[in-house]
Amino acid sequence: MRYAIDLGDLQGWTHHLPLMCLLDGVLDDEPFDIGSGKVAGVGVRLNCEEGRAEAIWRIVRMNFKVVDMQMYRSETGRGLWKRI
């Protein structure tokens, strides 16, 4: 699980049916500290294969500004999360 999405950003988009369908079944149950330095820097990992997670990231980037929907990637999936 090398991709994650900012939990706070997700809360504002729960009414967005296409996004919720895209993320249905791939969001991990355990929120974690992204370490972004933000007060509410809590994320949730995408629990799916790497190819699917990258496709989700590309679709999110085509439809949302980075400031509206922050996503992160880690080489190990355990730390050093970088915003993408």
N, C-alpha and C positions, 0 to 999 in steps of 0.2 A: 504494500500500500504506500506508494510513493507520491500520491497526489492528495491534496486536502483542500477544503473550501472553508472560508470564514463563516462560522456559525451565526454571528451577528448579521452578516449580509444575507444569509438565507432567510432569516425571520421576516424580512421585508418583502420577500417574493413568494410567500406560501400561496398566494392567490394566483400565481402565474402557472397555469396548468401545464403548458409544454415543458417548463423547467422542472416542475415536480415529477412529471412522467419520466423525464430524462434521468433524474436522480433516484427514482423509486427503486428500492432494493439494493442500492450501491453505497448508501451512507452508513458508515460504521456506527455502532451504538455508543462508543466511548468518546466523548469530547476530550480534547487535550490542549495544552498550552502551545500555541504556535511559536511563541518567543519573538513576536513581531515588535515588541515594545509598546504595543497599543494597550490601553487599559482593559479592553474587552477582547484581547487577542486569543480567542478560543476557536479552535477549528475542529473539523470532523473529517476523518479520512474517507477516501473513496475506496470501498472494499470490493474491488473487481480487478480483472486482469489489466495489465499495463496498457494494452492497445485500446481497450474500452475507455479507460481513464483519460488517455490522451485525446481520444475522440470527443469525450465530454468536455474537456478543456477547450478544444478548438471550437466546438459549438457555442459554449458559453462566451468565448472571446468574440465570436461573430455577432452575438446578440446583446452583450452587456459591456459597458465600460468597465475598465479595471477598478475604478473607484466604487462602482456599484456592486460588483461581484468579485471579491478577491479570492484568487486561488493560489495555492502554494505547491511546490514540488521539493522533494528531498531525495538525495542520491540513495540513502539507506532506508528511508521511511521512518527513521527513529529520531531525527534531529536535523539541525541546520536547514530549516525550512526557508525557502526563498520564494518571494512572490513572483508569479509568472503571469 
